[in-house]
C-alpha cells in the first residue's frame, strides 16, 4: 500500500488548482462567443481542464514508489 502521507498533499494541490481553474476569473476569459472546432470555447476549456485533472490524479495514484 502506498504511503498516504506522500499522496495526500498532491491530491490537495490538484484540488486547489482545479478549483482555481474552474472559478470565475479564469472562466470569464473563455466566456465569449468564440468557437473552437465548432464548439464554444468555454466548453472546450472545461473539458480540457477536466481531462487534465483526471490525468493528474491518475498519475498520482499509479506512480510507483521508489
N, C-alpha and C positions, 0 to 999 in steps of 0.2 A: 504494500500500500504506500502511496506517495505521502510525503510529509505535508500535512495541511498548513503548517506554518510557512512553508515556502509558496504554496499555491494561493492562499487567501489574499495577500497584498496584490498579487497580479490580477485576480478577479475583481477586486475593489477598484483597481486602476482602470480596467476595461469598463467597468460600470460607470465610473465618473466621466471618462472620456466619451462614452456613449451618451450619457445624459447631456453633456455639453454640446455634442454634435446634433442631438435631436431637440435642442432648445431653441427659443425664438431668434436670437441674433443671427445664428448660422442659417436656420431655416428661412429667415427673411431674405437672405441673399438669393435664394433659389425660388422665391415666391413671385415669379414674374411670368409673363406669357412667352416663354421660350420653349422650344421643342427640341428634344434630342432623340433621334431615331423615331420620330412620330409620337413620342410620349412627353408629357410635361416635365420640365427639368426638375421640379421638386420631387416628383415621383421617382425619377431615375436616381436622384441623390439619396432619397430614403432607402431604396432597395440596395444601393451600393454600400451605404454605411451599415445597413442591417447585415449584409453578407460579410463585411469586414469584421464586424463584432462577433458573428458566429465563427468565422475563421480564426480570430484571435483566441476565442475560448477553446476551439478545437486544438490549437497548437499548445495552449497552456495545459490542457488535460491529457494530451497524448505525448508530451515531451518526456523523454526517458531521463531518469535520474542518473547523474554521473557519480 
